[in-house]
Amino acid sequence: PSGHPHHVTNLENLASVLHARYSQTSSEIDLGETIRIRRQALSLCQLEHPDHGISKHNLANALEDRYKLSGSEIDLEDAIQLHREELILHPPGDSSRGRSLNSLAAALITRYRRFGSEDDLEMTIRLNREALALHTHGHPSRGTSLHNLANALDDRYSLTGSEIDLEDAIQLLREAVRLHPLGHPNRGSSLTSLAVVV
């Protein structure tokens, strides 16, 4: 019930199950309910609540999924704003900063690819560079950060024709492929991206 010390956690757990089912079934009803419950959970998480940041993150991800489904610009803008607010909660040195950087960058590159704002592209590259610097050799998210930055640089190469961006993207993707050996779930996407830019 509302007011129970585990109420927010229970709401987040229910939303996670519904979101997982949406991922399997593409049920718009499950996604809509996920967003409704995540909004409720966030409304109960004051700024000082330990789950405030992850609640913003989870709601933003659900809104991005609905944007991909419906093309709603409002959902994408809301997701970007939530990711921006989440990043503020994770200043330099915070263990969750890398995740927040990657999430905001992913939302901004989505908006760039739809509307073509060069500011979004430049911010995506800056955020991805910072995330990669945090995800040093041996970090489990390094491969993803390499891939994200390479794709953003390739987008800029397509826009400007910068050979430096193209060469940097190739080197980053080569490292990503090395980090994703045979059998790794991300190997296919890394190889595909490398094949596109080479």
N, C-alpha and C positions, 0 to 999 in steps of 0.2 A: 504493500500500500504506500501511497504518498507519505513522505516523512520518515519512512523506514530507512535506516542507514545504508541498506544495500539496494535501495530503489533504483538509483541511477545505474548501478552495475547490472541489475536485472533487466532494465530497459535496453541497455547496450547489448546484453547477451541475446535478448529476443530479436533485436534489430540485426545482429550478426547472423543469426540463423535464417531470418527472412532474406537477407542480402545474399547469403550463400545459396538459398533455394532459387532466388532470382537468377543467379549466375548459371544455374543448371537448367532452368525452365524458361527464362526470359519473361516471366510473369510480371506485367506492368502493375498488377495489384500488389504483389509482394514488394516491388520497388517503391511504390507509393506509400505503402505501410511502413517500410524501412525508413523512408525520409520523415514521415510523420513522427515515428517513435524517436528517431535520432534528434529531431527538433525538440521534442519534449525532454529528452535526456539533457540536451545542451541548456535548455531553459532552467533546469534544476541545478546545473553546475555553475556556481559563482566563480569569479575569476580565480579565487584562491583555492578552489576545489582541485584535488590532485588529478581528476579526470577531465578538467576543462579543455586542455589542449587536444587530447585524443578524441574528445567528443566533437570538436570542431573538425578535426581531420576526418573522422568517420562520416560526418554529415556531408562534408565537401566531396568525398569520394562517391557517395550515393547520388548527390546532385550531378556530378560529372557523368555517372552512368545514365541518368535520365536525360541529360543533354545529348549523349550519344544516341539515345533511343528516339528522342523527339526533336532535337535541334533547337531546344529552347535556349535562347540567348540569356534569359533571366537566370536559368539554372547555372549556366557557365559563369556568369558574372558573380553570382552568389558563392559559387565554389571558390573562385579566385579570391574573393574577399575573405572567406573563411581561412583559406591557406595563408593569406597575408597575415591575418590576426594570429594564426597558429605559430607562424615563424617568429613573430615578436615575442612569443612566450618561450622561445628556444634561442637565446642569445649565443654568441660564440662561446664555446666550451661546454654547452649543453649536449648531452648524449643523443638527444633526438633531433638536433639541428639538421643533420644530413638528410634524414627522412623528410623533414619539412621543406628543405631546399628542393629536393627532387620532386615533391608533390606540387609545389607552386610552379616550378619550371614546367612540369608536364601540363598543367592547366593553361599556362601562358602560351606554350607552343601550340596547343589545341586552338586557342583563340587566334594566334598568328596565322595558322593554316586556313582558318575560315575567313578572317577579315584583312590579313596582310599588313598589320601594323609592325613596322620595323622596330619600334620601341619594345614591343613584346618579344621579338626575336632577340634583340640585344640583351634584354633582361634575362631571357631564358639561358643564353650562353653564359652570362655572368653567374647566375645561380648554379648552373651545372658545373662551372669551373670550381666554384667554392665547395660544392658537394664532393667533387672528385678529389680536391685537396684534403678533405676530411676522410675520405675513403682510401686510405693508403694501402700499399701492397699487403695482402693478407686479409683485408677487410671483406666480409661476405658481400657487401654491396658495391664493391669496386667495379665489377663487370657491368652492372647496370648503369653506374655513373659514366663509365667509359662510353657505353652504347648511347646514352642520352646526349652527352656532349657531342659525340660524333655526328649524330643525326641533326642536331641543331646547327652545327658547323656546315654540314652538307646543305641544309636549307639556306644558309647565308651564301654559300658558294653558288647555289642556283639563282640567288637574287643578284649577287654582285660579280660573280665570275672570279672571285679571289682564289688563286691557286694555293695560297698559304692555307686557307680554310680547307680546301680539298685534301691537301697533303696531311694536315693535322687530323682530319677525319679518318683518313686511311690508316694512319699510325695508331690512332685510338681504337679503331675496330680490329686491327690486327692483334692488339693486346687483349681486347675483349674475347676474341676467338681463342687465344691461348688460355684464357681463364675459364673457358667453357669447353672442356674436352668432350669427346664422344660420350653420349649418354646424358649430358647436361641439358636440362629443359630449355635453356636460353641459347644453346649452340646454333640452332636453326636460324633464329632471328639475327644473330650476330653474323653468320655466314651470308645470309641474304643481304643484310645492310652493306657488308663489305663488297659483295659482288656488284651491287648497284653503284657504288662510288668508284670502284677501280676501273 
